[in-house]
């Protein structure tokens, strides 16, 4: 070998380790999503449930007090993965709803799965040199070519469906919540007999990250937990912790949360909370018999146990990262996929069968099939109005916490509004992966429409136009938010004809009335007209199929809805 060639080889050999070190210092991303967790269900957001891991994460990082999701899970997950409005990427409505609405079937943006038109967060990270791992709920398509392995995840263990029993399904069970599909790296698998969702998903994700640690690649890990989604089920030891804690009922628990929210500075001391639904939506605590109160308290005990166990497992995950020296260089983002869930799936999506055991002693265990109900969902949504499935604050405002790598950036509370489709551009900017634009790998793609929050998270100035306008729609319920003003149509879904019901717009000043207690539309007709024009532009831009005025193609009661 000639001397110049030898010198060149030596130089390359010396530089390779340095390049590897540079690559290794790129931050990891850990994205954690809870399923149907209400705004005030964790301690740092005012709740009484024991969540020390998330509370410490909030203390070490930044609480996003005005973070928005879609009203239900798969539309949120589509925006999360693509950085683009759900109507553009296939989830203009949920796949479970489409059979009930012929007018939506076959329409662009209403395919019921995350389409190839979208970018994929996992694919962008994979092609950017990251190891990509996922566990938990996918809910973005049931076919092989629609699964996580086709969208850039190196390793994945997922539930394809929108909901499932949290324990191992019983062979031969006719209960719909037990007839579900699990996939590992695209292949059908059965879960082990000792399966409990949050425990198992945590084990798997730790195994995935550990198995690739020697590669020196940074990782993008997506922990899509299914807790505390219906059915309410938890390990006995966690349920036992909450025995008797909810015997005081809905209103007393809600009042305690309101006081905690005020003490934590998340709401003002003169905050006017949302009014509760009238008795027609379900009896208040004082209207229940002693036996009914016992049952209601038990359901909330199990729900709290699910949240407690979820926090415990997030703690296990973060402890692993700390123990292996990876935590400091990891961005951790935690959120819920929508507001608290008030629906009763046993009256629609998954009716009880002979395999169901909802006896008091079995609540929270295998083969129980209970939701915690609309009244407890109102508690979880404290201090906001309504819950999942609506565009009221209780349906789309979710708890969110972020900790930037190495403790950098702002700490405390971030009150500026942001939304789930802002996460992909935020993560890309943080790690230095360029925005892919309107094409990728030689194929046309829908551009990322979210805007990076990184300047805001790091303490810089937020550009004036960033999220100046937010708009969204699902199930014929819609909203436009611009600055402090929010124009929306939102009603409790029980008995409500959805999808083909004309909009009934209301206007709220969120700076003064985030509880949405006083409709001021009549006082601001010009502002209403302006926001309606913004709405019309949004409809045209993303392809919303609007309700038909004065026409009800089909009434779909809340109890028959199949959304997850």
N, C-alpha and C positions, 0 to 999 in steps of 0.2 A: 504494500500500500504506500502511495506517495505521501510525503510529509504533510502537504496541505490537506489531503483527504483524512489523514490521521488526526490532524488538529481539528478539522471540522467535526469528525466523529466524536472526539473528546468533548467538544463544545456542546454538541447536541446531548451527549450523555449527561453533562453537568446541568443542562437546562431542564431536562425532563422532570427531575424531581421537583424543581422549583415550580414548573407548570402545574404539576400535580398538587403542590401545596396551595397554589393560587386557586385551583378548582375546588379544593377541599374547603377553602374559606368562604365560598359562596354560601349564603344562608339556606338552611333547610326550611321547608314549609310544612307545618302541621295544621291541617284544617279539620276542625271538629264540629259536627252538626248534630244537634239533638232533634228529636222528632216530636212535634206538638208540645214543646215546652212553653209555658206561658211567661209573660213578661216579668212577673214578680215571683217566680217559683224558686229562684236561687237567692242565697243570703245577701249577696252584694247588690241585688235588685229588690231587696225588701222582704224576701220570703223567710219563713220560719224553718224550712227544710234545711237539714244540715248539709252544707256544700263547701267544706273548708278548702278544697283544691281550687274550685272556681273563684272563691272569695279571695284567696291568696293571689291567683292569677290577675284578678281585677286590681288588687292592691299594688302589684308589681307592674301593671300595664295601664291600659286605658279602657274605660267603659264607654261604649257607644250607646247613648241614651235615645237616639233617634235613628236607629238602623231599621231598614225596611226589607221585608221579604214579600213574596206573593202570598195570596190568601190560602194557598194549599201547597202540598209538598212537591209534586213533580214539576209544576211550573217554576217553583223556586229553584229546584235542583237543575233545571234546564238553564236558567239564567246564571246560576253559580258556575256551571261547567263551561258555558259558552261566552259569558260576558255580554250577552245580547238578550233583548226582550224575548220573553217566552213565546209570544205570538209569531215571531219570525222563525223560530227554530223547532217548531213542531208541537209545542205544548200550549197552544192558545186555549185549549181546554184539556182536561185530564182524559186519558184513555178510557177510564171507567165511566165517564159521563157521555162519551160519544154515542154509544148505542141508544141513548135516550134523546138524542137531538139529531135527527136526520139532516137538518139544515147545515150542520157543521161537518158532516161526514164528507171526506174527499176534498175538503177545502185546503188550500195552501196554508200552512201554519197550524193546522189542526190534525196532524197525522197521529198524534198520541204517543210519540216517541221523539227522542232527540235526533234530528235529521242530520244527514251528511252536509247540509248547507252550513252547519255551524262549525266554528272552531271548537277544539277540545282542550281544556286546561291541561289534562294529563298528557296529551300528545305534544303540546308545546313544551312542556317541561321535559318530557322524554327526549325529544329531539334537541333540547337545549342541554343535554348531558346529565339529567337527573334520573335517579331511580324513582319509579312511580308505583305507589302501593295504595290499595283501597280495601276497606272492609265495611260491611254493613249494607244499608239499603241503597239499591241502585234506582229503581223505579223510573227508568228512562228508556225502557224498551225490553221486550221479552224475548226477541229473537236473537240468535247467536251473533249476527252482524250488527246488532244494536247494543251489545253488552260492553262492559268496561274493557275487556281485552281487545275489542275492536276500536276503542277510543283512546288508546295510549297507555293503559295501565300494564306495567310489567307483571305484577302479581295482584290478584284480587280474590277475595272471598265475599260473595254478595248474595243478598236476598233480592231476587228480581222483582218481586211483587211489592205492593205498597204497604202491606201490613201482614203480620204473622204472629202466631203464638211466640212468646219469648222463651219457652221451653222447647225441648225436642218434640216435634209432632208425633202423635200416637199413630202407629201403622194402622191403616184401614179406617181412620176416623173420617166421618162425613162432615165434620165441622170445617167450614170454608177457611177459617183462619189457620187450620192445620194442613190444608192442601196447597202447599206453596213450593216455590222452586229456589233451590240454592245452587250456586255455581262457584267453582274454584277454577280460576284461569279459563273460564268458559266451559268447563266440563261439569255435568250434573253430579252432585254429591249429596250424601245424607249427613246430617249433623249427628254428633255422638249423643248417647243417652243422657249424659250429664250436662248437656248444652243449656246455658242461659245466655241470652243474646249479648248483653254488655260485657260479661266475663269472657265469652268466647271470642268476640270481635277484638277485644284488647289483646288477648293472647296471640291471636293471628297477626295483628299488626306489629306487635313487638317482634315476633318471629320473622316477619318479612323484612323489617328494618335491620335486624341483627344479621340475617343471612347475607345481606349485601354490604355490610359495614366495611369489609376488607376491600371492596371495590374503590373506596375513597370517593365515590360519587356523593354529592349532596342528594337529599331525598325530598320528594313531594309525597306526603302521606295524607290520605283522606279517610277520616274515621266518621262514617255516616251511621251513628248509633240509631237503633230503632226505639229506644226508650226516650220518653215515657208514653209512646203511642199505645193506644188500645191494642189488645186487652190489658187491663191493669194486672200485672203479675210481677212478683219479685221473690228473691230468696227469703225464706222464713226469718232468718236472723235480722235482716233489714226491716221486715214488716214489724217485728216485735219491738223495735226501737220507737215506733210511733203509736203504740197502743194507747188509746185514750186522748191523744193530742187534739183530735178534731171533734170531740164530744160537744164542744161549745158551738159548733155550727158554722154556717157560711158567713153570716154578717160579722160575727166577732173575729173570725180569721181575717176577713177582708179589712176590717178596721185596724187590726194590728199591723197588717201589711202597709196600709196607708201611713200610719205613724212611722214605720220603719223607713219608708220611702222619703218622708220628710226629713227624718234625722240624718239620712245618708246624703241629703242634698239633691236627690234625683227629681223631686218635685218641690214646688214652693209650699210654704206653710199654709197659704190660702188657696191651694189647688182645689178646684171643684171636681171631684171624681164623677165618672159616668154614673148615670142612674141605672139601677138594676132593672132587668126585664120584668114586666108585670106578671102577676100570679098565673096568668094563662099559660105562660111558658113552663110552669112547674112550680110546685108549692115551695114557699120559703120555709125556713127551719121551724118556725113556730106552728106551721100548718101540718107538720108531719107527726105521725104517731111515734111512740117510743121505739117500736120495732123498726120503723122506717129510718129514724135517726141513727139507730145502731148500724143499719146497713149502709147508710150514706157515709157515716164516719169511717166505717171499715174500708170503703172504696177509696176514700182520700188517704187513709193510712197506707194502703198499698201503693197508691200513686206517689206519695212522698217517699216511700221506700225505693221505688224505681229511680227517682231523681237522686236520692242519696247514693244508691248503688252506682248510678252513672258517674257521679262525682268521684266516688271511690275508684272506679276504673280509669277515669281520666287521670287521677292521681298516680295510679300504677304506671300509666303511659309516660307521664312527665318524670316520675322517679327513675324509670328506665333511661330516659334521655339524660338525666342529670348524672346517673351512675356511670354512664358510658361517655360522658364528656361532650354530649351533643346538644344539650339544652341551651346553653348560652347563645349558640349560633343558629337558633331555630326561631322563626316567626311562628307564634301560636295564635290562631284565630278560632274563637268559639262563637257559635250562634245557634238559634233555633230556626227551623225551616218555615215556620208560620206561627200564628198565635195559638193559644190554648184551644183544645178540641172539645166542642160541646155536643157533637153528634153521638147517636147511639147506634153503633154498627150492628148490634144484635137484632135490630128491627129493619135492617136493609141488607147491607153487604154480606154479613155473616150471621144468619139467623141461628138460634140455638137448635141443636139436634139431640138425639138420644145420647150422644157422647158428651154433652155439656154437663158440667157439675157446678152450678152457681150457688150451692148451699153455703151458708154463712161460714162454716168451718173450712171450706175449700176456696174461698175468695182469695185471689192472688196466686193460686197454685195451678198446676197442670189442669187443663180442660175447663178452667173457668173462662167465661166469655163476657166480661163486663167492662163498660166504659165508666168513667167517674162522673159523667153527667154535665148538663148545661150549667147547673148552679155552681158546681165546683170550678167549671171553666171560667165563670165570671170572676171567681176568686183569683184564679191563676192570671187572669187578664188585668187585675188591679194595676193601675187606677183607670184603665181605659174601657171603652165601650165595645161590647160584643166580642167576637172570637173568630177562630178559623173559619174560612169559607166566606168571609166578608172583607170589605175594604175599609171598615172602621179601624181605628187605631189598635183595638184589641185583636184584630185579625192579621194585621201586617206589621205592627211594631214588635220587634223581637229583642230579647236580651242578646247583647253581643259584647265580646271582650277581645282585645288584641294586645299581645306583647311582642314588640319588635325585637329583633336579635340583639343580644348583648345589652339589653335594658335601655336601648337608645329611644329617642322620641319622647312624646308627651306622656304624662301620667295624669291620672284623675278621671275627669268626666269630659267626654266630647259630645256636645249637644247639637252640633251641626248635622243635618240629615244626610244620610248616604243609603245606598241600596245594595242588594246582593250582587247585581251585575257589575258593581264597581270592584269586586274582589279580584277578578282575573287581571284587569289592567294594573291594579295595585301590586299584585304579586309579581307580574312581569317587570314592572319598573324597579321593584326592589332587587330582583336578581339579575337584571341587565339583559333579559330576553326581549328583543324588539317586538313591537306590535306587528302582527303578521299582515294586517291590512285586509284587502278584499280577495286575496287568493292565498292558497297554501298547497305546496307540493304539486303545483301545476293545475290545481282545481279552484274554481271560483268559490268563495266563502262569503258569508255575511260578516261585515266588519264588526269588531267589538264596539258596542255602543256605550258601555259603562265608562266611567272616568276614574282615573287613579286617585285614591285617597292619600297616597303616600306623603305629599307635601303637608297635608292636614295632620296626619299621624305624627309626622316628625316635628311639628311645631311651626311650620312655615305658613305663608299666606295661601289661602285657598283661592284659586282663580275665580273671578266673579261669576263666570258662566257655568261652573261646575255644579251640576245638580240643581241649577236654578229652577228646573222643571222636572217633576217626576209624574208619571202617569202609569196606570195599570188597570187591568180588568180580568175578572174571572167569574164564571157562572152568571153573567149578566149584571154583576156588581162592579162598579168602576170608581176611579178616583183620579183627580189631578191635584198635585200639590205644587204651588209656586210661592216660594218664600214662606210667610207665615200662614198663607191661605190654603185651605183644602176644600175642594169641591168634590162631592162624592155622592154615590148612592149606596147605601148599606142598610140591610135589614136582617134581623135574625132569620135564618133559613127555615125554621120550623113551619111547615105548611105554606111556604112561600113559593109561588110559581117562578122558577128560575129560567134563565137562558133566553126566554122570549117575553120577558116582562119589560115594558118601557122604563127608562130611567126616571127616577124621582130625585132630582138633584137637591142636595143640601150644601150649605156653605158654613164652614167653621174657621174661626181665627185661632189657630193652634198656639200662637204666642200667649193668648189669654185663656183659651178654652181647649186644651188638648184632651180633656175628657169628653169633648163633643156633646156638650149638654144643651147648647143654644144655637139653633139654626138661624143665621143672620142673612140668609139669601135675600129676603124681602128688603133688607136695608141697604143692599149693595147690588142693585140690578146690573150696573155697568160692569162690575167686577165679575159677576156671574156670567155675563155675556162674553167677556174676555176669556175666562177660563173654559167656557164651552167651545170657543174658537180654538183654543189650545187643544182641547179634547178632540175636536174634529181633525185637527192636523195630526195628532197622535194616531187616531184610527186609520187615517190614510197611510201614514208612514209605516205602521207595523201590520196592517191588515186585520184589525179587529172586525169580526162579524157582529154587528150590533143587534140588540133585541128589536123585534118588530113592533112598531107602535100599534097599540090597540089590538094586539093579536097574541093569543096564548096558544101556541102550537101544542103544548103539552104541559100539564101541571106536574111538577116533580116535588113531592113533599120532602122535607128534611129527612124524615125517617127512612125514605127509600133511596136516598142518595148513596152513591157508591164511591164517593171520594175518600181518600185515605189521609 
